[in-house]
């Protein structure tokens, strides 16, 4: 989520990313990672950017021309061989 926000030009911080090992010593809800938007003025735009993650990809699924791997539409390169989708 932090990477998505930063790609949208919204500075964000990841908090509690190393607390999972303390579960049992502290309540589980205190150990969950959190993404904080640095400027309150960016909060509404940040929500819009993150809602876009829930939308289905516009591009159809495709087969890699290099190795034949079946990939979902949101991927622009093959995870197996690294070849990029042809336009």
N, CA, C and O atoms as a CHARMM CRD file, in Angstrom:
* protein
*
  348
    1    1 UNK  N      0.82400  -1.19000   0.00000 PROA 1      0.00000
    2    1 UNK  CA     0.00000   0.00000   0.00000 PROA 1      0.00000
    3    1 UNK  C      0.87000   1.25500   0.00000 PROA 1      0.00000
    4    1 UNK  O      0.57700   2.23500  -0.68600 PROA 1      0.00000
    5    2 UNK  N      1.94800   1.20200   0.78700 PROA 2      0.00000
    6    2 UNK  CA     2.82900   2.37600   0.81400 PROA 2      0.00000
    7    2 UNK  C      3.39700   2.64400  -0.57300 PROA 2      0.00000
    8    2 UNK  O      3.46800   3.79500  -1.00300 PROA 2      0.00000
    9    3 UNK  N      3.80100   1.59500  -1.27000 PROA 3      0.00000
   10    3 UNK  CA     4.35700   1.76900  -2.61100 PROA 3      0.00000
   11    3 UNK  C      3.32600   2.35800  -3.57100 PROA 3      0.00000
   12    3 UNK  O      3.66600   3.19700  -4.40400 PROA 3      0.00000
   13    4 UNK  N      2.08400   1.92900  -3.46200 PROA 4      0.00000
   14    4 UNK  CA     1.02100   2.46000  -4.31700 PROA 4      0.00000
   15    4 UNK  C      0.82700   3.94400  -4.03100 PROA 4      0.00000
   16    4 UNK  O      0.71600   4.74800  -4.95700 PROA 4      0.00000
   17    5 UNK  N      0.78700   4.30500  -2.76200 PROA 5      0.00000
   18    5 UNK  CA     0.61300   5.71400  -2.40600 PROA 5      0.00000
   19    5 UNK  C      1.76800   6.55900  -2.92500 PROA 5      0.00000
   20    5 UNK  O      1.55400   7.64400  -3.46500 PROA 5      0.00000
   21    6 UNK  N      2.97900   6.06700  -2.76400 PROA 6      0.00000
   22    6 UNK  CA     4.13400   6.83400  -3.23000 PROA 6      0.00000
   23    6 UNK  C      4.14100   6.94300  -4.75100 PROA 6      0.00000
   24    6 UNK  O      4.58400   7.95500  -5.29500 PROA 6      0.00000
   25    7 UNK  N      3.65300   5.90500  -5.45000 PROA 7      0.00000
   26    7 UNK  CA     3.53600   5.98500  -6.90700 PROA 7      0.00000
   27    7 UNK  C      2.50500   7.03000  -7.31500 PROA 7      0.00000
   28    7 UNK  O      2.59200   7.58900  -8.40900 PROA 7      0.00000
   29    8 UNK  N      1.52500   7.30200  -6.44700 PROA 8      0.00000
   30    8 UNK  CA     0.52000   8.34700  -6.68300 PROA 8      0.00000
   31    8 UNK  C      1.03600   9.71600  -6.24900 PROA 8      0.00000
   32    8 UNK  O      0.31600  10.70900  -6.35900 PROA 8      0.00000
   33    9 UNK  N      2.27100   9.78200  -5.75800 PROA 9      0.00000
   34    9 UNK  CA     2.84500  11.05000  -5.31700 PROA 9      0.00000
   35    9 UNK  C      2.45100  11.44000  -3.90800 PROA 9      0.00000
   36    9 UNK  O      2.52000  12.61800  -3.55500 PROA 9      0.00000
   37   10 UNK  N      2.03700  10.47300  -3.09100 PROA 10     0.00000
   38   10 UNK  CA     1.60400  10.73300  -1.72800 PROA 10     0.00000
   39   10 UNK  C      2.62700  10.13700  -0.76200 PROA 10     0.00000
   40   10 UNK  O      2.75300   8.91500  -0.68200 PROA 10     0.00000
   41   11 UNK  N      3.36100  10.97800  -0.02600 PROA 11     0.00000
   42   11 UNK  CA     4.32900  10.44400   0.93700 PROA 11     0.00000
   43   11 UNK  C      3.62000   9.66700   2.04900 PROA 11     0.00000
   44   11 UNK  O      2.62900  10.13600   2.60900 PROA 11     0.00000
   45   12 UNK  N      4.13600   8.48100   2.36200 PROA 12     0.00000
   46   12 UNK  CA     3.52100   7.62500   3.37900 PROA 12     0.00000
   47   12 UNK  C      4.61600   6.88800   4.14500 PROA 12     0.00000
   48   12 UNK  O      5.73500   6.72300   3.65900 PROA 12     0.00000
   49   13 UNK  N      4.26800   6.45300   5.34900 PROA 13     0.00000
   50   13 UNK  CA     5.20000   5.71400   6.19700 PROA 13     0.00000
   51   13 UNK  C      4.57700   4.38100   6.59200 PROA 13     0.00000
   52   13 UNK  O      3.36200   4.27300   6.75600 PROA 13     0.00000
   53   14 UNK  N      5.42700   3.36900   6.74300 PROA 14     0.00000
   54   14 UNK  CA     4.99700   2.06800   7.23200 PROA 14     0.00000
   55   14 UNK  C      5.36600   1.99000   8.71000 PROA 14     0.00000
   56   14 UNK  O      6.52800   2.17400   9.07200 PROA 14     0.00000
   57   15 UNK  N      4.38700   1.71900   9.55800 PROA 15     0.00000
   58   15 UNK  CA     4.59900   1.62200  11.00500 PROA 15     0.00000
   59   15 UNK  C      4.34200   0.19300  11.46100 PROA 15     0.00000
   60   15 UNK  O      3.56400  -0.52600  10.83500 PROA 15     0.00000
   61   16 UNK  N      4.97100  -0.21400  12.51700 PROA 16     0.00000
   62   16 UNK  CA     4.78100  -1.52100  13.16400 PROA 16     0.00000
   63   16 UNK  C      5.15600  -2.70000  12.26800 PROA 16     0.00000
   64   16 UNK  O      4.66200  -3.80800  12.47800 PROA 16     0.00000
   65   17 UNK  N      6.00500  -2.48700  11.28900 PROA 17     0.00000
   66   17 UNK  CA     6.32100  -3.57000  10.36700 PROA 17     0.00000
   67   17 UNK  C      7.21500  -4.64900  10.98700 PROA 17     0.00000
   68   17 UNK  O      7.42300  -5.69600  10.37500 PROA 17     0.00000
   69   18 UNK  N      7.74400  -4.41200  12.18300 PROA 18     0.00000
   70   18 UNK  CA     8.61300  -5.40200  12.81900 PROA 18     0.00000
   71   18 UNK  C      8.08200  -5.86300  14.17900 PROA 18     0.00000
   72   18 UNK  O      8.82900  -6.44600  14.96500 PROA 18     0.00000
   73   19 UNK  N      6.83200  -5.61600  14.45600 PROA 19     0.00000
   74   19 UNK  CA     6.27200  -5.97200  15.76300 PROA 19     0.00000
   75   19 UNK  C      5.62800  -7.34800  15.81300 PROA 19     0.00000
   76   19 UNK  O      5.24800  -7.79900  16.89300 PROA 19     0.00000
   77   20 UNK  N      5.49300  -8.03000  14.68000 PROA 20     0.00000
   78   20 UNK  CA     4.75500  -9.29200  14.67800 PROA 20     0.00000
   79   20 UNK  C      5.36200 -10.30200  15.64200 PROA 20     0.00000
   80   20 UNK  O      4.62900 -11.10400  16.22200 PROA 20     0.00000
   81   21 UNK  N      6.66500 -10.28800  15.82800 PROA 21     0.00000
   82   21 UNK  CA     7.31800 -11.20900  16.74900 PROA 21     0.00000
   83   21 UNK  C      6.96000 -10.96700  18.20000 PROA 21     0.00000
   84   21 UNK  O      7.20200 -11.82200  19.05100 PROA 21     0.00000
   85   22 UNK  N      6.39100  -9.82300  18.48900 PROA 22     0.00000
   86   22 UNK  CA     6.03200  -9.48700  19.87100 PROA 22     0.00000
   87   22 UNK  C      4.60500  -9.90100  20.22400 PROA 22     0.00000
   88   22 UNK  O      4.16400  -9.68600  21.35300 PROA 22     0.00000
   89   23 UNK  N      3.87600 -10.49300  19.27200 PROA 23     0.00000
   90   23 UNK  CA     2.50900 -10.92900  19.55600 PROA 23     0.00000
   91   23 UNK  C      2.56500 -11.94600  20.68400 PROA 23     0.00000
   92   23 UNK  O      3.38400 -12.86400  20.67400 PROA 23     0.00000
   93   24 UNK  N      1.69900 -11.76900  21.63500 PROA 24     0.00000
   94   24 UNK  CA     1.71700 -12.56700  22.86100 PROA 24     0.00000
   95   24 UNK  C      2.20000 -11.70100  24.01100 PROA 24     0.00000
   96   24 UNK  O      1.66900 -11.75900  25.12000 PROA 24     0.00000
   97   25 UNK  N      3.20400 -10.90800  23.73100 PROA 25     0.00000
   98   25 UNK  CA     3.68700  -9.92900  24.70400 PROA 25     0.00000
   99   25 UNK  C      2.82200  -8.66400  24.64500 PROA 25     0.00000
  100   25 UNK  O      2.58000  -8.00900  25.65900 PROA 25     0.00000
  101   26 UNK  N      2.36500  -8.34200  23.42700 PROA 26     0.00000
  102   26 UNK  CA     1.48400  -7.19200  23.22800 PROA 26     0.00000
  103   26 UNK  C      0.24800  -7.68800  22.47400 PROA 26     0.00000
  104   26 UNK  O      0.31200  -8.72100  21.80700 PROA 26     0.00000
  105   27 UNK  N     -0.86600  -6.97400  22.56800 PROA 27     0.00000
  106   27 UNK  CA    -2.07800  -7.38800  21.85200 PROA 27     0.00000
  107   27 UNK  C     -1.84900  -7.43100  20.33900 PROA 27     0.00000
  108   27 UNK  O     -1.10600  -6.62000  19.78700 PROA 27     0.00000
  109   28 UNK  N     -2.49900  -8.38700  19.68400 PROA 28     0.00000
  110   28 UNK  CA    -2.31200  -8.57400  18.24700 PROA 28     0.00000
  111   28 UNK  C     -2.65100  -7.31400  17.45000 PROA 28     0.00000
  112   28 UNK  O     -1.98800  -7.01500  16.45700 PROA 28     0.00000
  113   29 UNK  N     -3.66200  -6.58200  17.87200 PROA 29     0.00000
  114   29 UNK  CA    -4.03000  -5.35900  17.14300 PROA 29     0.00000
  115   29 UNK  C     -2.94600  -4.29300  17.22200 PROA 29     0.00000
  116   29 UNK  O     -2.85500  -3.43500  16.34300 PROA 29     0.00000
  117   30 UNK  N     -2.13200  -4.33700  18.25400 PROA 30     0.00000
  118   30 UNK  CA    -1.03300  -3.38000  18.38500 PROA 30     0.00000
  119   30 UNK  C      0.13300  -3.74400  17.47000 PROA 30     0.00000
  120   30 UNK  O      0.98000  -2.89800  17.18300 PROA 30     0.00000
  121   31 UNK  N      0.18500  -4.98800  17.01100 PROA 31     0.00000
  122   31 UNK  CA     1.30500  -5.46100  16.19800 PROA 31     0.00000
  123   31 UNK  C      1.03500  -5.39600  14.70100 PROA 31     0.00000
  124   31 UNK  O      1.95900  -5.58500  13.91000 PROA 31     0.00000
  125   32 UNK  N     -0.19200  -5.13800  14.29200 PROA 32     0.00000
  126   32 UNK  CA    -0.49800  -5.08900  12.86800 PROA 32     0.00000
  127   32 UNK  C      0.23000  -3.93900  12.19300 PROA 32     0.00000
  128   32 UNK  O      0.29100  -2.84100  12.74700 PROA 32     0.00000
  129   33 UNK  N      0.78200  -4.16900  11.01200 PROA 33     0.00000
  130   33 UNK  CA     1.41000  -3.06800  10.27700 PROA 33     0.00000
  131   33 UNK  C      0.37600  -2.00600   9.90900 PROA 33     0.00000
  132   33 UNK  O     -0.79500  -2.30800   9.68400 PROA 33     0.00000
  133   34 UNK  N      0.82700  -0.78100   9.85400 PROA 34     0.00000
  134   34 UNK  CA    -0.03900   0.34000   9.51200 PROA 34     0.00000
  135   34 UNK  C      0.65600   1.20900   8.47000 PROA 34     0.00000
  136   34 UNK  O      1.87500   1.38000   8.50900 PROA 34     0.00000
  137   35 UNK  N     -0.11200   1.75100   7.55100 PROA 35     0.00000
  138   35 UNK  CA     0.41300   2.71100   6.58400 PROA 35     0.00000
  139   35 UNK  C     -0.17000   4.06300   6.94900 PROA 35     0.00000
  140   35 UNK  O     -1.38700   4.23300   7.02200 PROA 35     0.00000
  141   36 UNK  N      0.70500   5.01200   7.17500 PROA 36     0.00000
  142   36 UNK  CA     0.29000   6.36600   7.55100 PROA 36     0.00000
  143   36 UNK  C      0.60500   7.33300   6.41800 PROA 36     0.00000
  144   36 UNK  O      1.71700   7.34400   5.89100 PROA 36     0.00000
  145   37 UNK  N     -0.37400   8.13900   6.04900 PROA 37     0.00000
  146   37 UNK  CA    -0.16600   9.21800   5.08800 PROA 37     0.00000
  147   37 UNK  C      0.45800  10.37600   5.85800 PROA 37     0.00000
  148   37 UNK  O     -0.03100  10.75800   6.92100 PROA 37     0.00000
  149   38 UNK  N      1.52800  10.92700   5.32300 PROA 38     0.00000
  150   38 UNK  CA     2.27200  11.95900   6.05900 PROA 38     0.00000
  151   38 UNK  C      1.52900  13.28600   6.18100 PROA 38     0.00000
  152   38 UNK  O      1.64000  13.96800   7.19900 PROA 38     0.00000
  153   39 UNK  N      0.76900  13.65500   5.14400 PROA 39     0.00000
  154   39 UNK  CA     0.04500  14.93400   5.18400 PROA 39     0.00000
  155   39 UNK  C     -1.44900  14.66900   5.20300 PROA 39     0.00000
  156   39 UNK  O     -1.96800  13.97400   4.32900 PROA 39     0.00000
  157   40 UNK  N     -2.13600  15.20900   6.17400 PROA 40     0.00000
  158   40 UNK  CA    -3.57800  15.00900   6.28600 PROA 40     0.00000
  159   40 UNK  C     -4.31600  15.47800   5.03900 PROA 40     0.00000
  160   40 UNK  O     -5.35800  14.92700   4.68300 PROA 40     0.00000
  161   41 UNK  N     -3.78100  16.48300   4.38400 PROA 41     0.00000
  162   41 UNK  CA    -4.40700  17.00800   3.17100 PROA 41     0.00000
  163   41 UNK  C     -4.44300  15.96900   2.04700 PROA 41     0.00000
  164   41 UNK  O     -5.23700  16.09600   1.11500 PROA 41     0.00000
  165   42 UNK  N     -3.58800  14.94100   2.12700 PROA 42     0.00000
  166   42 UNK  CA    -3.53800  13.89200   1.10300 PROA 42     0.00000
  167   42 UNK  C     -4.45000  12.70400   1.40500 PROA 42     0.00000
  168   42 UNK  O     -4.52400  11.77300   0.60300 PROA 42     0.00000
  169   43 UNK  N     -5.14000  12.71600   2.53500 PROA 43     0.00000
  170   43 UNK  CA    -5.89100  11.54000   2.98900 PROA 43     0.00000
  171   43 UNK  C     -6.97000  11.10700   1.99600 PROA 43     0.00000
  172   43 UNK  O     -7.07200   9.92000   1.68700 PROA 43     0.00000
  173   44 UNK  N     -7.77000  12.03300   1.49600 PROA 44     0.00000
  174   44 UNK  CA    -8.85200  11.66800   0.57000 PROA 44     0.00000
  175   44 UNK  C     -8.28500  11.11000  -0.73000 PROA 44     0.00000
  176   44 UNK  O     -8.79200  10.11800  -1.25300 PROA 44     0.00000
  177   45 UNK  N     -7.24600  11.73700  -1.24700 PROA 45     0.00000
  178   45 UNK  CA    -6.62400  11.24600  -2.48300 PROA 45     0.00000
  179   45 UNK  C     -5.98600   9.87400  -2.25800 PROA 45     0.00000
  180   45 UNK  O     -5.99800   9.02600  -3.15000 PROA 45     0.00000
  181   46 UNK  N     -5.43000   9.66100  -1.06600 PROA 46     0.00000
  182   46 UNK  CA    -4.83500   8.35800  -0.73100 PROA 46     0.00000
  183   46 UNK  C     -5.90500   7.26700  -0.74000 PROA 46     0.00000
  184   46 UNK  O     -5.66800   6.17500  -1.25700 PROA 46     0.00000
  185   47 UNK  N     -7.06800   7.54700  -0.17800 PROA 47     0.00000
  186   47 UNK  CA    -8.16100   6.57000  -0.19200 PROA 47     0.00000
  187   47 UNK  C     -8.55200   6.20700  -1.61800 PROA 47     0.00000
  188   47 UNK  O     -8.79100   5.03800  -1.92300 PROA 47     0.00000
  189   48 UNK  N     -8.61800   7.21300  -2.49500 PROA 48     0.00000
  190   48 UNK  CA    -8.97000   6.96300  -3.89700 PROA 48     0.00000
  191   48 UNK  C     -7.92600   6.08200  -4.57500 PROA 48     0.00000
  192   48 UNK  O     -8.27800   5.16800  -5.32200 PROA 48     0.00000
  193   49 UNK  N     -6.65600   6.34500  -4.32500 PROA 49     0.00000
  194   49 UNK  CA    -5.58600   5.52500  -4.92200 PROA 49     0.00000
  195   49 UNK  C     -5.67800   4.08400  -4.44400 PROA 49     0.00000
  196   49 UNK  O     -5.48100   3.15500  -5.22700 PROA 49     0.00000
  197   50 UNK  N     -5.97800   3.89300  -3.16100 PROA 50     0.00000
  198   50 UNK  CA    -6.05300   2.53300  -2.62400 PROA 50     0.00000
  199   50 UNK  C     -7.31600   1.81100  -3.07300 PROA 50     0.00000
  200   50 UNK  O     -7.29900   0.59100  -3.23600 PROA 50     0.00000
  201   51 UNK  N     -8.40300   2.53500  -3.27300 PROA 51     0.00000
  202   51 UNK  CA    -9.62600   1.90500  -3.79200 PROA 51     0.00000
  203   51 UNK  C     -9.40200   1.34400  -5.19000 PROA 51     0.00000
  204   51 UNK  O    -10.03300   0.36300  -5.58200 PROA 51     0.00000
  205   52 UNK  N     -8.51100   1.96600  -5.93000 PROA 52     0.00000
  206   52 UNK  CA    -8.21200   1.49200  -7.28700 PROA 52     0.00000
  207   52 UNK  C     -7.62300   0.08900  -7.26200 PROA 52     0.00000
  208   52 UNK  O     -7.70000  -0.62500  -8.26100 PROA 52     0.00000
  209   53 UNK  N     -7.03700  -0.31900  -6.14400 PROA 53     0.00000
  210   53 UNK  CA    -6.48500  -1.68000  -6.02000 PROA 53     0.00000
  211   53 UNK  C     -7.58200  -2.73400  -6.05900 PROA 53     0.00000
  212   53 UNK  O     -7.33900  -3.86400  -6.48200 PROA 53     0.00000
  213   54 UNK  N     -8.78400  -2.37800  -5.62300 PROA 54     0.00000
  214   54 UNK  CA    -9.88100  -3.33000  -5.56800 PROA 54     0.00000
  215   54 UNK  C    -10.57000  -3.52400  -6.91600 PROA 54     0.00000
  216   54 UNK  O    -11.33800  -4.47200  -7.08600 PROA 54     0.00000
  217   55 UNK  N    -10.31000  -2.65600  -7.85400 PROA 55     0.00000
  218   55 UNK  CA   -10.95300  -2.76200  -9.15900 PROA 55     0.00000
  219   55 UNK  C    -10.29400  -3.86200  -9.99100 PROA 55     0.00000
  220   55 UNK  O     -9.09000  -4.09900  -9.89700 PROA 55     0.00000
  221   56 UNK  N    -11.09000  -4.50700 -10.78400 PROA 56     0.00000
  222   56 UNK  CA   -10.55800  -5.53400 -11.68300 PROA 56     0.00000
  223   56 UNK  C     -9.66700  -4.86600 -12.73400 PROA 56     0.00000
  224   56 UNK  O     -9.92900  -3.73300 -13.13700 PROA 56     0.00000
  225   57 UNK  N     -8.63500  -5.55100 -13.17100 PROA 57     0.00000
  226   57 UNK  CA    -7.75900  -4.96600 -14.19200 PROA 57     0.00000
  227   57 UNK  C     -8.51200  -4.78100 -15.50900 PROA 57     0.00000
  228   57 UNK  O     -9.39000  -5.57400 -15.85100 PROA 57     0.00000
  229   58 UNK  N     -8.15800  -3.73100 -16.23700 PROA 58     0.00000
  230   58 UNK  CA    -8.79700  -3.46400 -17.52300 PROA 58     0.00000
  231   58 UNK  C     -8.27900  -4.39300 -18.61500 PROA 58     0.00000
  232   58 UNK  O     -9.00200  -4.72700 -19.55300 PROA 58     0.00000
  233   59 UNK  N     -7.02300  -4.80600 -18.48500 PROA 59     0.00000
  234   59 UNK  CA    -6.41200  -5.62800 -19.53000 PROA 59     0.00000
  235   59 UNK  C     -6.83200  -7.09200 -19.37700 PROA 59     0.00000
  236   59 UNK  O     -6.99500  -7.57100 -18.25500 PROA 59     0.00000
  237   60 UNK  N     -7.00500  -7.78900 -20.46600 PROA 60     0.00000
  238   60 UNK  CA    -7.36400  -9.21200 -20.38900 PROA 60     0.00000
  239   60 UNK  C     -6.15200 -10.06200 -20.00500 PROA 60     0.00000
  240   60 UNK  O     -5.00700  -9.62400 -20.12100 PROA 60     0.00000
  241   61 UNK  N     -6.42000 -11.26700 -19.55200 PROA 61     0.00000
  242   61 UNK  CA    -5.33900 -12.21400 -19.26800 PROA 61     0.00000
  243   61 UNK  C     -4.57600 -12.46500 -20.57000 PROA 61     0.00000
  244   61 UNK  O     -5.11700 -12.30900 -21.66400 PROA 61     0.00000
  245   62 UNK  N     -3.30300 -12.85700 -20.42700 PROA 62     0.00000
  246   62 UNK  CA    -2.47700 -13.06600 -21.61600 PROA 62     0.00000
  247   62 UNK  C     -1.49800 -14.20800 -21.40100 PROA 62     0.00000
  248   62 UNK  O     -1.17200 -14.56100 -20.26700 PROA 62     0.00000
  249   63 UNK  N     -1.03800 -14.77500 -22.49900 PROA 63     0.00000
  250   63 UNK  CA    -0.03700 -15.83800 -22.45300 PROA 63     0.00000
  251   63 UNK  C      1.30900 -15.24700 -22.85400 PROA 63     0.00000
  252   63 UNK  O      1.40400 -14.52400 -23.84500 PROA 63     0.00000
  253   64 UNK  N      2.34000 -15.55400 -22.08600 PROA 64     0.00000
  254   64 UNK  CA     3.68000 -15.05400 -22.37500 PROA 64     0.00000
  255   64 UNK  C      4.14900 -15.61600 -23.71800 PROA 64     0.00000
  256   64 UNK  O      4.09200 -16.82500 -23.94100 PROA 64     0.00000
  257   65 UNK  N      4.61700 -14.72700 -24.62000 PROA 65     0.00000
  258   65 UNK  CA     5.09000 -15.20800 -25.91800 PROA 65     0.00000
  259   65 UNK  C      6.41500 -15.96500 -25.81400 PROA 65     0.00000
  260   65 UNK  O      6.80500 -16.66900 -26.74500 PROA 65     0.00000
  261   66 UNK  N      7.10300 -15.81900 -24.68300 PROA 66     0.00000
  262   66 UNK  CA     8.38900 -16.48800 -24.52200 PROA 66     0.00000
  263   66 UNK  C      8.28100 -17.90000 -23.98800 PROA 66     0.00000
  264   66 UNK  O      8.89600 -18.82600 -24.51600 PROA 66     0.00000
  265   67 UNK  N      7.47500 -18.06000 -22.91200 PROA 67     0.00000
  266   67 UNK  CA     7.42000 -19.38000 -22.25600 PROA 67     0.00000
  267   67 UNK  C      6.01200 -19.97700 -22.19400 PROA 67     0.00000
  268   67 UNK  O      5.84600 -21.12700 -21.78700 PROA 67     0.00000
  269   68 UNK  N      4.99100 -19.20000 -22.59700 PROA 68     0.00000
  270   68 UNK  CA     3.62500 -19.71200 -22.60100 PROA 68     0.00000
  271   68 UNK  C      2.89900 -19.61700 -21.27000 PROA 68     0.00000
  272   68 UNK  O      1.75500 -20.06100 -21.17000 PROA 68     0.00000
  273   69 UNK  N      3.52900 -19.05000 -20.24300 PROA 69     0.00000
  274   69 UNK  CA     2.89400 -18.90700 -18.93100 PROA 69     0.00000
  275   69 UNK  C      1.63200 -18.06300 -19.05900 PROA 69     0.00000
  276   69 UNK  O      1.62900 -17.05700 -19.76800 PROA 69     0.00000
  277   70 UNK  N      0.54800 -18.46800 -18.37100 PROA 70     0.00000
  278   70 UNK  CA    -0.70500 -17.71300 -18.36000 PROA 70     0.00000
  279   70 UNK  C     -0.62900 -16.66100 -17.25300 PROA 70     0.00000
  280   70 UNK  O     -0.34600 -16.98400 -16.09900 PROA 70     0.00000
  281   71 UNK  N     -0.88000 -15.40800 -17.60900 PROA 71     0.00000
  282   71 UNK  CA    -0.74800 -14.30100 -16.66800 PROA 71     0.00000
  283   71 UNK  C     -2.01900 -13.47100 -16.63500 PROA 71     0.00000
  284   71 UNK  O     -2.73800 -13.37700 -17.63000 PROA 71     0.00000
  285   72 UNK  N     -2.29100 -12.86400 -15.47300 PROA 72     0.00000
  286   72 UNK  CA    -3.43900 -11.97800 -15.34600 PROA 72     0.00000
  287   72 UNK  C     -3.13500 -10.64700 -16.02800 PROA 72     0.00000
  288   72 UNK  O     -1.97500 -10.28400 -16.22300 PROA 72     0.00000
  289   73 UNK  N     -4.19200  -9.92900 -16.38500 PROA 73     0.00000
  290   73 UNK  CA    -4.06500  -8.71700 -17.17200 PROA 73     0.00000
  291   73 UNK  C     -3.25700  -7.59400 -16.55500 PROA 73     0.00000
  292   73 UNK  O     -2.69300  -6.77800 -17.28500 PROA 73     0.00000
  293   74 UNK  N     -3.18300  -7.52400 -15.22700 PROA 74     0.00000
  294   74 UNK  CA    -2.48000  -6.40500 -14.61300 PROA 74     0.00000
  295   74 UNK  C     -0.96300  -6.51400 -14.72300 PROA 74     0.00000
  296   74 UNK  O     -0.24900  -5.54400 -14.46900 PROA 74     0.00000
  297   75 UNK  N     -0.46700  -7.69900 -15.10100 PROA 75     0.00000
  298   75 UNK  CA     0.97500  -7.88100 -15.20200 PROA 75     0.00000
  299   75 UNK  C      1.47100  -7.47300 -16.58200 PROA 75     0.00000
  300   75 UNK  O      0.86000  -7.81700 -17.59400 PROA 75     0.00000
  301   76 UNK  N      2.57700  -6.73900 -16.62100 PROA 76     0.00000
  302   76 UNK  CA     3.13800  -6.28800 -17.88900 PROA 76     0.00000
  303   76 UNK  C      4.34800  -7.11900 -18.29600 PROA 76     0.00000
  304   76 UNK  O      4.83100  -7.00300 -19.42200 PROA 76     0.00000
  305   77 UNK  N      4.84100  -7.95700 -17.38600 PROA 77     0.00000
  306   77 UNK  CA     5.93200  -8.85700 -17.73800 PROA 77     0.00000
  307   77 UNK  C      5.70800 -10.20300 -17.06800 PROA 77     0.00000
  308   77 UNK  O      5.00000 -10.31000 -16.06600 PROA 77     0.00000
  309   78 UNK  N      6.32200 -11.21600 -17.63900 PROA 78     0.00000
  310   78 UNK  CA     6.14800 -12.58300 -17.16700 PROA 78     0.00000
  311   78 UNK  C      6.97000 -12.81800 -15.89800 PROA 78     0.00000
  312   78 UNK  O      8.15000 -12.47300 -15.84300 PROA 78     0.00000
  313   79 UNK  N      6.34600 -13.40100 -14.89300 PROA 79     0.00000
  314   79 UNK  CA     7.05500 -13.67800 -13.64600 PROA 79     0.00000
  315   79 UNK  C      8.04600 -14.82100 -13.83600 PROA 79     0.00000
  316   79 UNK  O      9.03200 -14.91400 -13.10400 PROA 79     0.00000
  317   80 UNK  N      7.79600 -15.67700 -14.79600 PROA 80     0.00000
  318   80 UNK  CA     8.66200 -16.84600 -14.98900 PROA 80     0.00000
  319   80 UNK  C      9.92700 -16.51300 -15.77600 PROA 80     0.00000
  320   80 UNK  O     11.03200 -16.83700 -15.34000 PROA 80     0.00000
  321   81 UNK  N      9.77000 -15.86100 -16.94100 PROA 81     0.00000
  322   81 UNK  CA    10.94500 -15.63100 -17.80300 PROA 81     0.00000
  323   81 UNK  C     11.31900 -14.16100 -17.92500 PROA 81     0.00000
  324   81 UNK  O     12.38900 -13.84000 -18.44300 PROA 81     0.00000
  325   82 UNK  N     10.44800 -13.25400 -17.45300 PROA 82     0.00000
  326   82 UNK  CA    10.76100 -11.82700 -17.49300 PROA 82     0.00000
  327   82 UNK  C     10.40900 -11.11400 -18.79200 PROA 82     0.00000
  328   82 UNK  O     10.58400  -9.90000 -18.89600 PROA 82     0.00000
  329   83 UNK  N      9.92500 -11.83900 -19.76800 PROA 83     0.00000
  330   83 UNK  CA     9.58700 -11.21100 -21.04300 PROA 83     0.00000
  331   83 UNK  C      8.37200 -10.31400 -20.89200 PROA 83     0.00000
  332   83 UNK  O      7.43400 -10.66100 -20.17500 PROA 83     0.00000
  333   84 UNK  N      8.37600  -9.16200 -21.55700 PROA 84     0.00000
  334   84 UNK  CA     7.27900  -8.22500 -21.45800 PROA 84     0.00000
  335   84 UNK  C      6.14800  -8.59600 -22.39700 PROA 84     0.00000
  336   84 UNK  O      6.35400  -9.20300 -23.44800 PROA 84     0.00000
  337   85 UNK  N      4.93200  -8.20800 -21.98300 PROA 85     0.00000
  338   85 UNK  CA     3.74300  -8.44500 -22.80400 PROA 85     0.00000
  339   85 UNK  C      3.88500  -7.64700 -24.10200 PROA 85     0.00000
  340   85 UNK  O      4.35700  -6.51000 -24.10300 PROA 85     0.00000
  341   86 UNK  N      3.47300  -8.25900 -25.18600 PROA 86     0.00000
  342   86 UNK  CA     3.49200  -7.56600 -26.46700 PROA 86     0.00000
  343   86 UNK  C      2.27100  -6.67800 -26.57600 PROA 86     0.00000
  344   86 UNK  O      1.19600  -7.04000 -26.09900 PROA 86     0.00000
  345   87 UNK  N      2.42300  -5.52500 -27.19600 PROA 87     0.00000
  346   87 UNK  CA     1.30600  -4.57700 -27.32100 PROA 87     0.00000
  347   87 UNK  C      0.27700  -5.03400 -28.29800 PROA 87     0.00000
  348   87 UNK  O     -0.72000  -4.34500 -28.51200 PROA 87     0.00000
